[in-house]
Amino acid sequence: MRVNKPTLDIENGCVDLSHGSGGRDMAQLISGLFHRAFGNEWLARCNDQAAFDVGAGRMVMTTDAYVVSPLFFPGGNIGSLAVHGTINDVAMAGARPQYLSASFIIEEGFRLLDLKSIADSMGEAARGAGVYIITGDTKVVERGKADGLFISTTGIGFLADGLDLSAEKARAGDRVLVSGSLGDHGVAIMSRRQNLAFQTQIMSDSAALHDLVAVMVRAGGSGIRVMRDPTRGGLAATLNEIAHQSRLGFRLQENAIPVKLEVAAACELLGLDPLHLANEGKLVAIVAPDVAEAVLVAMKAHRLGYDAVDIGEAIADDHHFVQIATRVGGARIADWLSGEQLPRIC
Amino acid sequence: MKYVEEFRDRTIAQGLARAIADQSDPREAYQFMEFCGGHTHAIFRYGLEDLLPANVRMIHGPGCPVCVLPASRIDMAIELANRPEVTLCIYGDLMRVPGSQGQSLLRAKSLGADIRMVYSTLDAIRIAEQAPNREVVFFAIGFETTAPATAVMIRIAARKRLKGLSLFCNHVLTPPAMHSILDSVDMRDVGPHEIGGFIGPAHVSTIIGTQPYELLVEEFGRPIVIAGFEPLDMMQAILMLVRQVNDGRHEVENQYSRAVTRAGNRRAREEVSDIFDVRDQFEWRGLGVVPNSGLMLKKAYAHFDAEARFAMHEVRIADNPACDCGAILRGAKKPVECELFGDACTPRTPIGSCMVSSEGACAAYWRYGRHRDYQVRAS
């Protein structure tokens, strides 16, 4: 009799269509892999939903899908990224993220060992952030119908009374603060892309920023007008978005914009602009000038903001340009990216 | 970054700007063309125009191999990629270049064509080795800079007897294009000061050296300064051109002496001349047909020629008549003066050659410089 032998062979097994069938194999995958990684009282009830307590103030909700390639990269993987990214989207409202849902679309043949590693890092990321993954979903699709694994996460958090961050709150004269060096995640991902593997010490900056946000809110209060995490499209896209929503422009100092030497070198080599590269553990804040210094000091005292810097100001500009005073003394604009950033041939 | 940051020093840049202002005669108009798209990109990216006096003006030349590729060649590549047996290997910045009907290789890929973005010719060899039953075609493009790598690919493919690999050759040559610009009717009509000198290509010159430009200087009486792509390189080159104009000299000078010699890279040139012959003529987007300006495989390597292998035919397609690329490339108009600029023609929907690649004059202007045409109020 082999009835007690576990059939979830994580070391050598692969996901197959039976793991998405709704039967015993799927239950085994969920309990033996996901519940073990995320373990909390809500999941332990094994319902299709989770009932949870609601804190004071307003609720904030966000959802995001993660389709990153490659799935594993220096400094993280798609799992930790899915947790950090959604936490950060909630946090950018100034809110305290608390609950997540996670939905998995898995391609037939995906190695269980990789799936466990991803689920474990999601659990670790959530626990590290004091956030719970309380419900989820698993689907398995035929080979060739997904690029290994897609993860979709929804996040819910709570916002203290009196806080209302929004792009239209920005005013001319506000300062632009960034929490650290730009483009680390973009370069870390590219360094592992097929056909573009290059040696680099750069790790993804993937991190949960809600703790840094809480520190900033304590220091700046309602003087913090807008916060965004400059993910896809980088700082340039984020500031162009805010410029159009706030009907302002920005004037930045190129010399002040923090970019690590190795990131700058990779960009030189590939003809890319670090202002367009993705970040997963940085934020940009538009802050009233009278609280900017206090917020900056608070950021620098936090481990995720010790490289924080004031890079420029919001200005009145009917055309909503993001202007940059270049290091040699000229001026240019930083535009939205047109399509995907592609390497130049010469 | 060693050997990069040193060439972006603000104090030295300001010093060169002062020297250009001091040494340029305020009664003279100095107009110089940078041939290379990389130079155009750098001018806008660093805002170098802000450092130049009003009477020293840069005209943005055609020199980006992606910009100058005619729509017909993109049409041919799309037709090729749509063949079920073909895997087309291309450099990334060809993805969005529009063909004659507005389609692109990016769109063809999304509709199912097997198009792979590669970063070197060796990637194409690897793909051909891994898929021996596929017809793997490498879309070769570039000036003298990238041609040696393509030549090496063919040499390796011949040695390995890779029967499934072939080449769609679109390599073009710089001196014939510069000759064509200088020899154009417009140039002769507008007088000697329309383009007073050239900033010559940097990467191209690392291969061919400075010698090929000596004939051009002799024939047309315009100075050429070969310059690197860093802001200080370009500021110094502009100063060298101003001095030549003031002295009434027309010589080939080499600002980029850390990378360029008079003779260039002999080994690279030999690789190219072993594998390629010069085509009698090749069409350039924006410039038209330019004699002796393209490369083709020698007879000994003709079995690697995708155009012959797949019986590809080129159909000449006229540029959009509303597009002012020709006038922009001659310095007669600024990008913003073209009625298509910013409306019908943007980097997402490029129509003319100047908008096609990020290094084209209009694309660089749109991406980095269009704020100059608006009065921006400081708070």
HADDOCK unambig.tbl for C-alpha pairs under 7 A between the chains (distance, minus, plus):
assign (segid A and resid 172 and name CA) (segid B and resid 379 and name CA) 5.89 0.50 0.50
assign (segid A and resid 173 and name CA) (segid B and resid 379 and name CA) 6.33 0.50 0.50
assign (segid A and resid 195 and name CA) (segid B and resid 118 and name CA) 6.69 0.50 0.50
assign (segid A and resid 195 and name CA) (segid B and resid 119 and name CA) 6.86 0.50 0.50
assign (segid A and resid 261 and name CA) (segid B and resid 1 and name CA) 6.50 0.50 0.50
assign (segid A and resid 265 and name CA) (segid B and resid 1 and name CA) 6.93 0.50 0.50
assign (segid A and resid 315 and name CA) (segid B and resid 378 and name CA) 5.70 0.50 0.50
assign (segid A and resid 315 and name CA) (segid B and resid 379 and name CA) 4.96 0.50 0.50
assign (segid A and resid 316 and name CA) (segid B and resid 377 and name CA) 5.93 0.50 0.50
assign (segid A and resid 316 and name CA) (segid B and resid 378 and name CA) 6.06 0.50 0.50
assign (segid A and resid 316 and name CA) (segid B and resid 379 and name CA) 5.37 0.50 0.50
assign (segid A and resid 317 and name CA) (segid B and resid 376 and name CA) 5.63 0.50 0.50
assign (segid A and resid 317 and name CA) (segid B and resid 377 and name CA) 5.85 0.50 0.50
assign (segid A and resid 326 and name CA) (segid B and resid 46 and name CA) 5.62 0.50 0.50
assign (segid A and resid 326 and name CA) (segid B and resid 47 and name CA) 6.70 0.50 0.50
assign (segid A and resid 327 and name CA) (segid B and resid 10 and name CA) 6.07 0.50 0.50
assign (segid A and resid 328 and name CA) (segid B and resid 8 and name CA) 6.23 0.50 0.50
assign (segid A and resid 328 and name CA) (segid B and resid 9 and name CA) 6.34 0.50 0.50
assign (segid A and resid 328 and name CA) (segid B and resid 10 and name CA) 4.21 0.50 0.50
assign (segid A and resid 328 and name CA) (segid B and resid 13 and name CA) 5.99 0.50 0.50
assign (segid A and resid 328 and name CA) (segid B and resid 46 and name CA) 6.77 0.50 0.50
assign (segid A and resid 329 and name CA) (segid B and resid 10 and name CA) 6.47 0.50 0.50
assign (segid A and resid 330 and name CA) (segid B and resid 46 and name CA) 6.02 0.50 0.50
assign (segid A and resid 330 and name CA) (segid B and resid 47 and name CA) 4.15 0.50 0.50
assign (segid A and resid 330 and name CA) (segid B and resid 48 and name CA) 5.68 0.50 0.50
assign (segid A and resid 330 and name CA) (segid B and resid 50 and name CA) 5.11 0.50 0.50
assign (segid A and resid 330 and name CA) (segid B and resid 51 and name CA) 6.33 0.50 0.50
assign (segid A and resid 331 and name CA) (segid B and resid 46 and name CA) 6.82 0.50 0.50
assign (segid A and resid 331 and name CA) (segid B and resid 47 and name CA) 4.69 0.50 0.50
assign (segid A and resid 331 and name CA) (segid B and resid 50 and name CA) 6.97 0.50 0.50
assign (segid A and resid 332 and name CA) (segid B and resid 44 and name CA) 6.70 0.50 0.50
assign (segid A and resid 332 and name CA) (segid B and resid 45 and name CA) 6.35 0.50 0.50
assign (segid A and resid 332 and name CA) (segid B and resid 46 and name CA) 6.90 0.50 0.50
assign (segid A and resid 332 and name CA) (segid B and resid 47 and name CA) 5.51 0.50 0.50
assign (segid A and resid 332 and name CA) (segid B and resid 368 and name CA) 4.99 0.50 0.50
assign (segid A and resid 332 and name CA) (segid B and resid 369 and name CA) 5.58 0.50 0.50
assign (segid A and resid 333 and name CA) (segid B and resid 367 and name CA) 6.99 0.50 0.50
assign (segid A and resid 333 and name CA) (segid B and resid 368 and name CA) 4.73 0.50 0.50
assign (segid A and resid 333 and name CA) (segid B and resid 369 and name CA) 6.33 0.50 0.50
assign (segid A and resid 333 and name CA) (segid B and resid 371 and name CA) 6.86 0.50 0.50
assign (segid A and resid 334 and name CA) (segid B and resid 368 and name CA) 6.34 0.50 0.50
assign (segid A and resid 335 and name CA) (segid B and resid 367 and name CA) 5.70 0.50 0.50
assign (segid A and resid 338 and name CA) (segid B and resid 347 and name CA) 6.25 0.50 0.50
assign (segid A and resid 338 and name CA) (segid B and resid 348 and name CA) 5.75 0.50 0.50
assign (segid A and resid 342 and name CA) (segid B and resid 92 and name CA) 5.40 0.50 0.50
assign (segid A and resid 342 and name CA) (segid B and resid 93 and name CA) 5.76 0.50 0.50
assign (segid A and resid 343 and name CA) (segid B and resid 92 and name CA) 5.81 0.50 0.50
assign (segid A and resid 343 and name CA) (segid B and resid 93 and name CA) 6.33 0.50 0.50
assign (segid A and resid 344 and name CA) (segid B and resid 92 and name CA) 6.87 0.50 0.50
assign (segid A and resid 344 and name CA) (segid B and resid 93 and name CA) 5.68 0.50 0.50
assign (segid A and resid 345 and name CA) (segid B and resid 91 and name CA) 6.48 0.50 0.50
assign (segid A and resid 345 and name CA) (segid B and resid 93 and name CA) 6.91 0.50 0.50
